[in-house]
Amino acid sequence: MNIPAEVIQIEERLKGAGHSVAKMLRRAEVDASQWVRWKQGGQVPLISTWSKIVEAADNLAPGKSASDEAAATDQIAGRPPAIAEAGR
């Protein structure tokens, strides 16, 4: 999974549901500058922080499956997909 692409996908979901990124970031307690760094590919979020983002986005704009979240967590943790699947 590509974090910058995920950020864009979340932004599109929020926009489609009539919510702002700022609102989601407030709920997740994440600074907007951090969001921008992820979007630009400058940093990768911590698993715990990304989980807050996913939860806040899902609450505001449902549409992402639990398997997508698990794949994101695996990617952030640096686990290859095959290993991640075997561990579930």
PyMOL Python script that loads the backbone (N, CA, C, O; Angstrom):
from pymol import cmd

cmd.read_pdbstr("""\
ATOM      1  N   MET A   1       0.830  -1.179   0.000  1.00  0.00           N
ATOM      2  CA  MET A   1       0.000   0.000   0.000  1.00  0.00           C
ATOM      3  C   MET A   1       0.876   1.245   0.000  1.00  0.00           C
ATOM      4  O   MET A   1       1.944   1.279   0.611  1.00  0.00           O
ATOM      5  N   ASN A   2       0.412   2.230  -0.678  1.00  0.00           N
ATOM      6  CA  ASN A   2       1.127   3.486  -0.842  1.00  0.00           C
ATOM      7  C   ASN A   2       0.447   4.543   0.043  1.00  0.00           C
ATOM      8  O   ASN A   2      -0.702   4.906  -0.204  1.00  0.00           O
ATOM      9  N   ILE A   3       1.140   5.028   1.055  1.00  0.00           N
ATOM     10  CA  ILE A   3       0.544   5.979   1.998  1.00  0.00           C
ATOM     11  C   ILE A   3       0.056   7.256   1.311  1.00  0.00           C
ATOM     12  O   ILE A   3      -1.074   7.674   1.567  1.00  0.00           O
ATOM     13  N   PRO A   4       0.857   7.898   0.446  1.00  0.00           N
ATOM     14  CA  PRO A   4       0.334   9.095  -0.229  1.00  0.00           C
ATOM     15  C   PRO A   4      -0.966   8.818  -1.007  1.00  0.00           C
ATOM     16  O   PRO A   4      -1.875   9.648  -1.017  1.00  0.00           O
ATOM     17  N   ALA A   5      -1.044   7.669  -1.645  1.00  0.00           N
ATOM     18  CA  ALA A   5      -2.266   7.315  -2.375  1.00  0.00           C
ATOM     19  C   ALA A   5      -3.429   7.099  -1.409  1.00  0.00           C
ATOM     20  O   ALA A   5      -4.561   7.484  -1.704  1.00  0.00           O
ATOM     21  N   GLU A   6      -3.156   6.488  -0.262  1.00  0.00           N
ATOM     22  CA  GLU A   6      -4.194   6.292   0.752  1.00  0.00           C
ATOM     23  C   GLU A   6      -4.709   7.622   1.279  1.00  0.00           C
ATOM     24  O   GLU A   6      -5.909   7.790   1.495  1.00  0.00           O
ATOM     25  N   VAL A   7      -3.801   8.561   1.484  1.00  0.00           N
ATOM     26  CA  VAL A   7      -4.188   9.895   1.963  1.00  0.00           C
ATOM     27  C   VAL A   7      -5.156  10.536   0.974  1.00  0.00           C
ATOM     28  O   VAL A   7      -6.172  11.108   1.370  1.00  0.00           O
ATOM     29  N   ILE A   8      -4.838  10.436  -0.297  1.00  0.00           N
ATOM     30  CA  ILE A   8      -5.706  11.007  -1.333  1.00  0.00           C
ATOM     31  C   ILE A   8      -7.059  10.298  -1.346  1.00  0.00           C
ATOM     32  O   ILE A   8      -8.100  10.939  -1.485  1.00  0.00           O
ATOM     33  N   GLN A   9      -7.039   8.985  -1.201  1.00  0.00           N
ATOM     34  CA  GLN A   9      -8.289   8.221  -1.176  1.00  0.00           C
ATOM     35  C   GLN A   9      -9.164   8.650   0.005  1.00  0.00           C
ATOM     36  O   GLN A   9     -10.373   8.822  -0.147  1.00  0.00           O
ATOM     37  N   ILE A  10      -8.558   8.820   1.163  1.00  0.00           N
ATOM     38  CA  ILE A  10      -9.311   9.263   2.340  1.00  0.00           C
ATOM     39  C   ILE A  10      -9.881  10.656   2.102  1.00  0.00           C
ATOM     40  O   ILE A  10     -11.036  10.924   2.434  1.00  0.00           O
ATOM     41  N   GLU A  11      -9.079  11.534   1.535  1.00  0.00           N
ATOM     42  CA  GLU A  11      -9.569  12.887   1.240  1.00  0.00           C
ATOM     43  C   GLU A  11     -10.780  12.844   0.307  1.00  0.00           C
ATOM     44  O   GLU A  11     -11.745  13.581   0.509  1.00  0.00           O
ATOM     45  N   GLU A  12     -10.731  11.989  -0.707  1.00  0.00           N
ATOM     46  CA  GLU A  12     -11.846  11.873  -1.645  1.00  0.00           C
ATOM     47  C   GLU A  12     -13.089  11.323  -0.964  1.00  0.00           C
ATOM     48  O   GLU A  12     -14.199  11.791  -1.217  1.00  0.00           O
ATOM     49  N   ARG A  13     -12.906  10.323  -0.094  1.00  0.00           N
ATOM     50  CA  ARG A  13     -14.047   9.758   0.648  1.00  0.00           C
ATOM     51  C   ARG A  13     -14.682  10.813   1.535  1.00  0.00           C
ATOM     52  O   ARG A  13     -15.905  10.938   1.581  1.00  0.00           O
ATOM     53  N   LEU A  14     -13.854  11.569   2.237  1.00  0.00           N
ATOM     54  CA  LEU A  14     -14.382  12.604   3.118  1.00  0.00           C
ATOM     55  C   LEU A  14     -15.147  13.659   2.327  1.00  0.00           C
ATOM     56  O   LEU A  14     -16.240  14.070   2.717  1.00  0.00           O
ATOM     57  N   LYS A  15     -14.562  14.091   1.216  1.00  0.00           N
ATOM     58  CA  LYS A  15     -15.212  15.101   0.379  1.00  0.00           C
ATOM     59  C   LYS A  15     -16.559  14.582  -0.128  1.00  0.00           C
ATOM     60  O   LYS A  15     -17.553  15.309  -0.123  1.00  0.00           O
ATOM     61  N   GLY A  16     -16.583  13.342  -0.558  1.00  0.00           N
ATOM     62  CA  GLY A  16     -17.815  12.735  -1.050  1.00  0.00           C
ATOM     63  C   GLY A  16     -18.901  12.637   0.012  1.00  0.00           C
ATOM     64  O   GLY A  16     -20.092  12.654  -0.298  1.00  0.00           O
ATOM     65  N   ALA A  17     -18.476  12.532   1.269  1.00  0.00           N
ATOM     66  CA  ALA A  17     -19.426  12.445   2.384  1.00  0.00           C
ATOM     67  C   ALA A  17     -19.739  13.816   2.971  1.00  0.00           C
ATOM     68  O   ALA A  17     -20.516  13.927   3.919  1.00  0.00           O
ATOM     69  N   GLY A  18     -19.133  14.861   2.406  1.00  0.00           N
ATOM     70  CA  GLY A  18     -19.410  16.213   2.876  1.00  0.00           C
ATOM     71  C   GLY A  18     -18.659  16.613   4.140  1.00  0.00           C
ATOM     72  O   GLY A  18     -19.114  17.478   4.889  1.00  0.00           O
ATOM     73  N   HIS A  19     -17.515  15.986   4.378  1.00  0.00           N
ATOM     74  CA  HIS A  19     -16.702  16.297   5.559  1.00  0.00           C
ATOM     75  C   HIS A  19     -15.326  16.795   5.135  1.00  0.00           C
ATOM     76  O   HIS A  19     -14.847  16.481   4.045  1.00  0.00           O
ATOM     77  N   SER A  20     -14.710  17.560   5.993  1.00  0.00           N
ATOM     78  CA  SER A  20     -13.382  18.089   5.694  1.00  0.00           C
ATOM     79  C   SER A  20     -12.287  17.210   6.301  1.00  0.00           C
ATOM     80  O   SER A  20     -12.514  16.467   7.256  1.00  0.00           O
ATOM     81  N   VAL A  21     -11.114  17.319   5.723  1.00  0.00           N
ATOM     82  CA  VAL A  21      -9.948  16.637   6.277  1.00  0.00           C
ATOM     83  C   VAL A  21      -9.661  17.193   7.671  1.00  0.00           C
ATOM     84  O   VAL A  21      -9.288  16.447   8.576  1.00  0.00           O
ATOM     85  N   ALA A  22      -9.836  18.490   7.837  1.00  0.00           N
ATOM     86  CA  ALA A  22      -9.583  19.124   9.142  1.00  0.00           C
ATOM     87  C   ALA A  22     -10.441  18.500  10.233  1.00  0.00           C
ATOM     88  O   ALA A  22      -9.964  18.273  11.345  1.00  0.00           O
ATOM     89  N   LYS A  23     -11.687  18.225   9.927  1.00  0.00           N
ATOM     90  CA  LYS A  23     -12.585  17.607  10.909  1.00  0.00           C
ATOM     91  C   LYS A  23     -12.089  16.209  11.283  1.00  0.00           C
ATOM     92  O   LYS A  23     -12.070  15.844  12.458  1.00  0.00           O
ATOM     93  N   MET A  24     -11.691  15.435  10.276  1.00  0.00           N
ATOM     94  CA  MET A  24     -11.182  14.094  10.528  1.00  0.00           C
ATOM     95  C   MET A  24      -9.895  14.146  11.353  1.00  0.00           C
ATOM     96  O   MET A  24      -9.705  13.343  12.267  1.00  0.00           O
ATOM     97  N   LEU A  25      -9.014  15.094  11.025  1.00  0.00           N
ATOM     98  CA  LEU A  25      -7.758  15.207  11.763  1.00  0.00           C
ATOM     99  C   LEU A  25      -8.009  15.603  13.220  1.00  0.00           C
ATOM    100  O   LEU A  25      -7.324  15.114  14.118  1.00  0.00           O
ATOM    101  N   ARG A  26      -8.980  16.478  13.458  1.00  0.00           N
ATOM    102  CA  ARG A  26      -9.324  16.836  14.841  1.00  0.00           C
ATOM    103  C   ARG A  26      -9.791  15.602  15.613  1.00  0.00           C
ATOM    104  O   ARG A  26      -9.387  15.387  16.756  1.00  0.00           O
ATOM    105  N   ARG A  27     -10.626  14.812  14.993  1.00  0.00           N
ATOM    106  CA  ARG A  27     -11.125  13.594  15.654  1.00  0.00           C
ATOM    107  C   ARG A  27      -9.996  12.606  15.932  1.00  0.00           C
ATOM    108  O   ARG A  27      -9.991  11.932  16.963  1.00  0.00           O
ATOM    109  N   ALA A  28      -9.049  12.525  15.016  1.00  0.00           N
ATOM    110  CA  ALA A  28      -7.928  11.595  15.178  1.00  0.00           C
ATOM    111  C   ALA A  28      -6.804  12.178  16.031  1.00  0.00           C
ATOM    112  O   ALA A  28      -5.861  11.476  16.395  1.00  0.00           O
ATOM    113  N   GLU A  29      -6.913  13.470  16.346  1.00  0.00           N
ATOM    114  CA  GLU A  29      -5.890  14.176  17.124  1.00  0.00           C
ATOM    115  C   GLU A  29      -4.528  14.138  16.420  1.00  0.00           C
ATOM    116  O   GLU A  29      -3.497  13.837  17.021  1.00  0.00           O
ATOM    117  N   VAL A  30      -4.569  14.456  15.120  1.00  0.00           N
ATOM    118  CA  VAL A  30      -3.367  14.484  14.286  1.00  0.00           C
ATOM    119  C   VAL A  30      -3.233  15.889  13.705  1.00  0.00           C
ATOM    120  O   VAL A  30      -4.212  16.472  13.240  1.00  0.00           O
ATOM    121  N   ASP A  31      -2.035  16.418  13.735  1.00  0.00           N
ATOM    122  CA  ASP A  31      -1.762  17.750  13.211  1.00  0.00           C
ATOM    123  C   ASP A  31      -1.813  17.753  11.680  1.00  0.00           C
ATOM    124  O   ASP A  31      -1.381  16.800  11.032  1.00  0.00           O
ATOM    125  N   ALA A  32      -2.339  18.822  11.123  1.00  0.00           N
ATOM    126  CA  ALA A  32      -2.458  18.948   9.668  1.00  0.00           C
ATOM    127  C   ALA A  32      -1.100  18.877   8.969  1.00  0.00           C
ATOM    128  O   ALA A  32      -1.005  18.356   7.858  1.00  0.00           O
ATOM    129  N   SER A  33      -0.054  19.391   9.606  1.00  0.00           N
ATOM    130  CA  SER A  33       1.270  19.342   8.978  1.00  0.00           C
ATOM    131  C   SER A  33       1.754  17.903   8.827  1.00  0.00           C
ATOM    132  O   SER A  33       2.459  17.578   7.872  1.00  0.00           O
ATOM    133  N   GLN A  34       1.376  17.048   9.765  1.00  0.00           N
ATOM    134  CA  GLN A  34       1.734  15.632   9.660  1.00  0.00           C
ATOM    135  C   GLN A  34       1.031  14.998   8.469  1.00  0.00           C
ATOM    136  O   GLN A  34       1.632  14.213   7.736  1.00  0.00           O
ATOM    137  N   TRP A  35      -0.239  15.335   8.274  1.00  0.00           N
ATOM    138  CA  TRP A  35      -1.024  14.838   7.145  1.00  0.00           C
ATOM    139  C   TRP A  35      -0.352  15.212   5.819  1.00  0.00           C
ATOM    140  O   TRP A  35      -0.264  14.397   4.902  1.00  0.00           O
ATOM    141  N   VAL A  36       0.115  16.448   5.739  1.00  0.00           N
ATOM    142  CA  VAL A  36       0.777  16.927   4.525  1.00  0.00           C
ATOM    143  C   VAL A  36       2.063  16.141   4.277  1.00  0.00           C
ATOM    144  O   VAL A  36       2.352  15.780   3.137  1.00  0.00           O
ATOM    145  N   ARG A  37       2.832  15.875   5.318  1.00  0.00           N
ATOM    146  CA  ARG A  37       4.072  15.098   5.150  1.00  0.00           C
ATOM    147  C   ARG A  37       3.771  13.699   4.628  1.00  0.00           C
ATOM    148  O   ARG A  37       4.498  13.185   3.778  1.00  0.00           O
ATOM    149  N   TRP A  38       2.705  13.080   5.129  1.00  0.00           N
ATOM    150  CA  TRP A  38       2.330  11.753   4.625  1.00  0.00           C
ATOM    151  C   TRP A  38       1.900  11.844   3.169  1.00  0.00           C
ATOM    152  O   TRP A  38       2.267  11.003   2.349  1.00  0.00           O
ATOM    153  N   LYS A  39       1.120  12.874   2.855  1.00  0.00           N
ATOM    154  CA  LYS A  39       0.619  13.047   1.490  1.00  0.00           C
ATOM    155  C   LYS A  39       1.771  13.249   0.507  1.00  0.00           C
ATOM    156  O   LYS A  39       1.705  12.784  -0.630  1.00  0.00           O
ATOM    157  N   GLN A  40       2.808  13.931   0.934  1.00  0.00           N
ATOM    158  CA  GLN A  40       3.971  14.184   0.082  1.00  0.00           C
ATOM    159  C   GLN A  40       4.957  13.016   0.070  1.00  0.00           C
ATOM    160  O   GLN A  40       5.919  13.031  -0.698  1.00  0.00           O
ATOM    161  N   GLY A  41       4.732  12.013   0.907  1.00  0.00           N
ATOM    162  CA  GLY A  41       5.624  10.863   0.961  1.00  0.00           C
ATOM    163  C   GLY A  41       6.875  11.105   1.782  1.00  0.00           C
ATOM    164  O   GLY A  41       7.821  10.320   1.721  1.00  0.00           O
ATOM    165  N   GLY A  42       6.889  12.187   2.550  1.00  0.00           N
ATOM    166  CA  GLY A  42       8.062  12.528   3.347  1.00  0.00           C
ATOM    167  C   GLY A  42       8.224  11.702   4.605  1.00  0.00           C
ATOM    168  O   GLY A  42       9.331  11.559   5.123  1.00  0.00           O
ATOM    169  N   GLN A  43       7.122  11.158   5.099  1.00  0.00           N
ATOM    170  CA  GLN A  43       7.158  10.338   6.304  1.00  0.00           C
ATOM    171  C   GLN A  43       6.104   9.252   6.196  1.00  0.00           C
ATOM    172  O   GLN A  43       5.160   9.352   5.413  1.00  0.00           O
ATOM    173  N   VAL A  44       6.282   8.217   6.995  1.00  0.00           N
ATOM    174  CA  VAL A  44       5.305   7.141   7.112  1.00  0.00           C
ATOM    175  C   VAL A  44       4.729   7.218   8.521  1.00  0.00           C
ATOM    176  O   VAL A  44       5.483   7.359   9.484  1.00  0.00           O
ATOM    177  N   PRO A  45       3.406   7.129   8.661  1.00  0.00           N
ATOM    178  CA  PRO A  45       2.803   7.249   9.991  1.00  0.00           C
ATOM    179  C   PRO A  45       3.078   6.041  10.874  1.00  0.00           C
ATOM    180  O   PRO A  45       3.310   4.933  10.390  1.00  0.00           O
ATOM    181  N   LEU A  46       3.046   6.280  12.171  1.00  0.00           N
ATOM    182  CA  LEU A  46       3.091   5.179  13.128  1.00  0.00           C
ATOM    183  C   LEU A  46       1.805   4.375  12.984  1.00  0.00           C
ATOM    184  O   LEU A  46       0.771   4.918  12.595  1.00  0.00           O
ATOM    185  N   ILE A  47       1.866   3.098  13.292  1.00  0.00           N
ATOM    186  CA  ILE A  47       0.681   2.242  13.206  1.00  0.00           C
ATOM    187  C   ILE A  47      -0.441   2.795  14.076  1.00  0.00           C
ATOM    188  O   ILE A  47      -1.591   2.856  13.643  1.00  0.00           O
ATOM    189  N   SER A  48      -0.116   3.191  15.277  1.00  0.00           N
ATOM    190  CA  SER A  48      -1.136   3.697  16.201  1.00  0.00           C
ATOM    191  C   SER A  48      -1.789   4.965  15.676  1.00  0.00           C
ATOM    192  O   SER A  48      -2.996   5.150  15.833  1.00  0.00           O
ATOM    193  N   THR A  49      -1.015   5.829  15.062  1.00  0.00           N
ATOM    194  CA  THR A  49      -1.548   7.066  14.501  1.00  0.00           C
ATOM    195  C   THR A  49      -2.406   6.779  13.274  1.00  0.00           C
ATOM    196  O   THR A  49      -3.483   7.354  13.121  1.00  0.00           O
ATOM    197  N   TRP A  50      -1.935   5.896  12.403  1.00  0.00           N
ATOM    198  CA  TRP A  50      -2.703   5.563  11.210  1.00  0.00           C
ATOM    199  C   TRP A  50      -4.041   4.916  11.590  1.00  0.00           C
ATOM    200  O   TRP A  50      -5.059   5.158  10.941  1.00  0.00           O
ATOM    201  N   SER A  51      -4.031   4.100  12.632  1.00  0.00           N
ATOM    202  CA  SER A  51      -5.273   3.481  13.094  1.00  0.00           C
ATOM    203  C   SER A  51      -6.289   4.535  13.519  1.00  0.00           C
ATOM    204  O   SER A  51      -7.484   4.386  13.265  1.00  0.00           O
ATOM    205  N   LYS A  52      -5.817   5.601  14.166  1.00  0.00           N
ATOM    206  CA  LYS A  52      -6.711   6.699  14.554  1.00  0.00           C
ATOM    207  C   LYS A  52      -7.276   7.400  13.316  1.00  0.00           C
ATOM    208  O   LYS A  52      -8.450   7.767  13.281  1.00  0.00           O
ATOM    209  N   ILE A  53      -6.431   7.579  12.310  1.00  0.00           N
ATOM    210  CA  ILE A  53      -6.869   8.203  11.064  1.00  0.00           C
ATOM    211  C   ILE A  53      -7.955   7.355  10.404  1.00  0.00           C
ATOM    212  O   ILE A  53      -9.004   7.867  10.013  1.00  0.00           O
ATOM    213  N   VAL A  54      -7.694   6.075  10.287  1.00  0.00           N
ATOM    214  CA  VAL A  54      -8.642   5.173   9.636  1.00  0.00           C
ATOM    215  C   VAL A  54      -9.966   5.155  10.392  1.00  0.00           C
ATOM    216  O   VAL A  54     -11.034   5.193   9.781  1.00  0.00           O
ATOM    217  N   GLU A  55      -9.898   5.097  11.709  1.00  0.00           N
ATOM    218  CA  GLU A  55     -11.119   5.086  12.514  1.00  0.00           C
ATOM    219  C   GLU A  55     -11.919   6.375  12.329  1.00  0.00           C
ATOM    220  O   GLU A  55     -13.134   6.336  12.138  1.00  0.00           O
ATOM    221  N   ALA A  56     -11.241   7.499  12.385  1.00  0.00           N
ATOM    222  CA  ALA A  56     -11.932   8.787  12.219  1.00  0.00           C
ATOM    223  C   ALA A  56     -12.524   8.904  10.813  1.00  0.00           C
ATOM    224  O   ALA A  56     -13.657   9.359  10.654  1.00  0.00           O
ATOM    225  N   ALA A  57     -11.778   8.502   9.812  1.00  0.00           N
ATOM    226  CA  ALA A  57     -12.275   8.568   8.430  1.00  0.00           C
ATOM    227  C   ALA A  57     -13.466   7.638   8.243  1.00  0.00           C
ATOM    228  O   ALA A  57     -14.451   8.012   7.606  1.00  0.00           O
ATOM    229  N   ASP A  58     -13.385   6.436   8.788  1.00  0.00           N
ATOM    230  CA  ASP A  58     -14.484   5.488   8.661  1.00  0.00           C
ATOM    231  C   ASP A  58     -15.742   5.978   9.365  1.00  0.00           C
ATOM    232  O   ASP A  58     -16.853   5.746   8.887  1.00  0.00           O
ATOM    233  N   ASN A  59     -15.576   6.649  10.491  1.00  0.00           N
ATOM    234  CA  ASN A  59     -16.734   7.180  11.209  1.00  0.00           C
ATOM    235  C   ASN A  59     -17.407   8.302  10.426  1.00  0.00           C
ATOM    236  O   ASN A  59     -18.631   8.429  10.443  1.00  0.00           O
ATOM    237  N   LEU A  60     -16.615   9.108   9.747  1.00  0.00           N
ATOM    238  CA  LEU A  60     -17.165  10.224   8.979  1.00  0.00           C
ATOM    239  C   LEU A  60     -17.622   9.805   7.582  1.00  0.00           C
ATOM    240  O   LEU A  60     -18.616  10.318   7.069  1.00  0.00           O
ATOM    241  N   ALA A  61     -16.900   8.881   6.977  1.00  0.00           N
ATOM    242  CA  ALA A  61     -17.182   8.484   5.587  1.00  0.00           C
ATOM    243  C   ALA A  61     -16.949   6.993   5.420  1.00  0.00           C
ATOM    244  O   ALA A  61     -15.907   6.583   4.909  1.00  0.00           O
ATOM    245  N   PRO A  62     -17.908   6.176   5.844  1.00  0.00           N
ATOM    246  CA  PRO A  62     -17.734   4.728   5.727  1.00  0.00           C
ATOM    247  C   PRO A  62     -17.432   4.318   4.289  1.00  0.00           C
ATOM    248  O   PRO A  62     -17.896   4.942   3.335  1.00  0.00           O
ATOM    249  N   GLY A  63     -16.644   3.254   4.160  1.00  0.00           N
ATOM    250  CA  GLY A  63     -16.359   2.788   2.814  1.00  0.00           C
ATOM    251  C   GLY A  63     -15.070   2.014   2.667  1.00  0.00           C
ATOM    252  O   GLY A  63     -14.786   1.492   1.589  1.00  0.00           O
ATOM    253  N   LYS A  64     -14.287   1.925   3.718  1.00  0.00           N
ATOM    254  CA  LYS A  64     -13.026   1.196   3.638  1.00  0.00           C
ATOM    255  C   LYS A  64     -13.177  -0.085   4.438  1.00  0.00           C
ATOM    256  O   LYS A  64     -13.643  -0.059   5.577  1.00  0.00           O
ATOM    257  N   SER A  65     -12.785  -1.200   3.852  1.00  0.00           N
ATOM    258  CA  SER A  65     -12.957  -2.480   4.522  1.00  0.00           C
ATOM    259  C   SER A  65     -11.889  -2.700   5.585  1.00  0.00           C
ATOM    260  O   SER A  65     -10.833  -2.067   5.571  1.00  0.00           O
ATOM    261  N   ALA A  66     -12.183  -3.603   6.497  1.00  0.00           N
ATOM    262  CA  ALA A  66     -11.226  -3.950   7.554  1.00  0.00           C
ATOM    263  C   ALA A  66      -9.968  -4.571   6.964  1.00  0.00           C
ATOM    264  O   ALA A  66      -8.877  -4.393   7.506  1.00  0.00           O
ATOM    265  N   SER A  67     -10.107  -5.298   5.857  1.00  0.00           N
ATOM    266  CA  SER A  67      -8.920  -5.901   5.240  1.00  0.00           C
ATOM    267  C   SER A  67      -8.002  -4.831   4.664  1.00  0.00           C
ATOM    268  O   SER A  67      -6.782  -4.994   4.670  1.00  0.00           O
ATOM    269  N   ASP A  68      -8.574  -3.744   4.170  1.00  0.00           N
ATOM    270  CA  ASP A  68      -7.750  -2.635   3.691  1.00  0.00           C
ATOM    271  C   ASP A  68      -6.967  -2.015   4.834  1.00  0.00           C
ATOM    272  O   ASP A  68      -5.794  -1.678   4.676  1.00  0.00           O
ATOM    273  N   GLU A  69      -7.617  -1.861   5.998  1.00  0.00           N
ATOM    274  CA  GLU A  69      -6.928  -1.302   7.158  1.00  0.00           C
ATOM    275  C   GLU A  69      -5.806  -2.228   7.600  1.00  0.00           C
ATOM    276  O   GLU A  69      -4.715  -1.767   7.935  1.00  0.00           O
ATOM    277  N   ALA A  70      -6.069  -3.535   7.603  1.00  0.00           N
ATOM    278  CA  ALA A  70      -5.041  -4.497   7.997  1.00  0.00           C
ATOM    279  C   ALA A  70      -3.847  -4.431   7.051  1.00  0.00           C
ATOM    280  O   ALA A  70      -2.699  -4.494   7.489  1.00  0.00           O
ATOM    281  N   ALA A  71      -4.117  -4.304   5.763  1.00  0.00           N
ATOM    282  CA  ALA A  71      -3.027  -4.198   4.783  1.00  0.00           C
ATOM    283  C   ALA A  71      -2.218  -2.931   5.018  1.00  0.00           C
ATOM    284  O   ALA A  71      -0.994  -2.940   4.888  1.00  0.00           O
ATOM    285  N   ALA A  72      -2.896  -1.846   5.362  1.00  0.00           N
ATOM    286  CA  ALA A  72      -2.193  -0.595   5.649  1.00  0.00           C
ATOM    287  C   ALA A  72      -1.304  -0.745   6.865  1.00  0.00           C
ATOM    288  O   ALA A  72      -0.165  -0.280   6.870  1.00  0.00           O
ATOM    289  N   THR A  73      -1.824  -1.395   7.898  1.00  0.00           N
ATOM    290  CA  THR A  73      -1.049  -1.615   9.119  1.00  0.00           C
ATOM    291  C   THR A  73       0.166  -2.478   8.825  1.00  0.00           C
ATOM    292  O   THR A  73       1.258  -2.202   9.321  1.00  0.00           O
ATOM    293  N   ASP A  74      -0.013  -3.511   8.027  1.00  0.00           N
ATOM    294  CA  ASP A  74       1.102  -4.382   7.660  1.00  0.00           C
ATOM    295  C   ASP A  74       2.168  -3.611   6.901  1.00  0.00           C
ATOM    296  O   ASP A  74       3.362  -3.786   7.146  1.00  0.00           O
ATOM    297  N   GLN A  75       1.742  -2.759   5.981  1.00  0.00           N
ATOM    298  CA  GLN A  75       2.698  -1.998   5.181  1.00  0.00           C
ATOM    299  C   GLN A  75       3.480  -1.031   6.048  1.00  0.00           C
ATOM    300  O   GLN A  75       4.692  -0.888   5.890  1.00  0.00           O
ATOM    301  N   ILE A  76       2.793  -0.370   6.960  1.00  0.00           N
ATOM    302  CA  ILE A  76       3.460   0.573   7.856  1.00  0.00           C
ATOM    303  C   ILE A  76       4.457  -0.161   8.745  1.00  0.00           C
ATOM    304  O   ILE A  76       5.538   0.352   9.035  1.00  0.00           O
ATOM    305  N   ALA A  77       4.086  -1.367   9.175  1.00  0.00           N
ATOM    306  CA  ALA A  77       4.964  -2.152  10.032  1.00  0.00           C
ATOM    307  C   ALA A  77       6.117  -2.772   9.246  1.00  0.00           C
ATOM    308  O   ALA A  77       7.038  -3.328   9.844  1.00  0.00           O
ATOM    309  N   GLY A  78       6.082  -2.685   7.929  1.00  0.00           N
ATOM    310  CA  GLY A  78       7.156  -3.208   7.104  1.00  0.00           C
ATOM    311  C   GLY A  78       7.081  -4.700   6.859  1.00  0.00           C
ATOM    312  O   GLY A  78       8.070  -5.322   6.470  1.00  0.00           O
ATOM    313  N   ARG A  79       5.899  -5.284   7.087  1.00  0.00           N
ATOM    314  CA  ARG A  79       5.745  -6.717   6.849  1.00  0.00           C
ATOM    315  C   ARG A  79       5.348  -6.962   5.402  1.00  0.00           C
ATOM    316  O   ARG A  79       4.419  -6.330   4.899  1.00  0.00           O
ATOM    317  N   PRO A  80       6.041  -7.876   4.727  1.00  0.00           N
ATOM    318  CA  PRO A  80       5.625  -8.231   3.360  1.00  0.00           C
ATOM    319  C   PRO A  80       4.229  -8.855   3.395  1.00  0.00           C
ATOM    320  O   PRO A  80       3.877  -9.497   4.385  1.00  0.00           O
ATOM    321  N   PRO A  81       3.438  -8.686   2.356  1.00  0.00           N
ATOM    322  CA  PRO A  81       2.072  -9.212   2.348  1.00  0.00           C
ATOM    323  C   PRO A  81       1.972 -10.699   2.651  1.00  0.00           C
ATOM    324  O   PRO A  81       1.063 -11.113   3.370  1.00  0.00           O
ATOM    325  N   ALA A  82       2.867 -11.504   2.129  1.00  0.00           N
ATOM    326  CA  ALA A  82       2.789 -12.948   2.368  1.00  0.00           C
ATOM    327  C   ALA A  82       2.967 -13.281   3.839  1.00  0.00           C
ATOM    328  O   ALA A  82       2.274 -14.149   4.370  1.00  0.00           O
ATOM    329  N   ILE A  83       3.887 -12.598   4.498  1.00  0.00           N
ATOM    330  CA  ILE A  83       4.120 -12.836   5.925  1.00  0.00           C
ATOM    331  C   ILE A  83       2.932 -12.334   6.724  1.00  0.00           C
ATOM    332  O   ILE A  83       2.490 -12.981   7.673  1.00  0.00           O
ATOM    333  N   ALA A  84       2.427 -11.196   6.341  1.00  0.00           N
ATOM    334  CA  ALA A  84       1.286 -10.623   7.044  1.00  0.00           C
ATOM    335  C   ALA A  84       0.083 -11.557   6.957  1.00  0.00           C
ATOM    336  O   ALA A  84      -0.615 -11.751   7.952  1.00  0.00           O
ATOM    337  N   GLU A  85      -0.170 -12.139   5.789  1.00  0.00           N
ATOM    338  CA  GLU A  85      -1.298 -13.034   5.634  1.00  0.00           C
ATOM    339  C   GLU A  85      -1.117 -14.302   6.468  1.00  0.00           C
ATOM    340  O   GLU A  85      -2.080 -14.802   7.049  1.00  0.00           O
ATOM    341  N   ALA A  86       0.099 -14.820   6.531  1.00  0.00           N
ATOM    342  CA  ALA A  86       0.367 -16.028   7.297  1.00  0.00           C
ATOM    343  C   ALA A  86       0.163 -15.806   8.788  1.00  0.00           C
ATOM    344  O   ALA A  86      -0.180 -16.738   9.515  1.00  0.00           O
ATOM    345  N   GLY A  87       0.373 -14.579   9.245  1.00  0.00           N
ATOM    346  CA  GLY A  87       0.253 -14.278  10.672  1.00  0.00           C
ATOM    347  C   GLY A  87      -1.160 -14.039  11.140  1.00  0.00           C
ATOM    348  O   GLY A  87      -1.389 -13.882  12.339  1.00  0.00           O
ATOM    349  N   ARG A  88      -2.110 -14.007  10.236  1.00  0.00           N
ATOM    350  CA  ARG A  88      -3.517 -13.746  10.619  1.00  0.00           C
ATOM    351  C   ARG A  88      -4.251 -14.995  10.915  1.00  0.00           C
ATOM    352  O   ARG A  88      -5.434 -14.952  11.250  1.00  0.00           O
TER     353      ARG A  88
END
""", "prot")
cmd.dss("prot")
cmd.show_as("cartoon", "prot")
cmd.util.cbc("prot")
cmd.orient("prot")
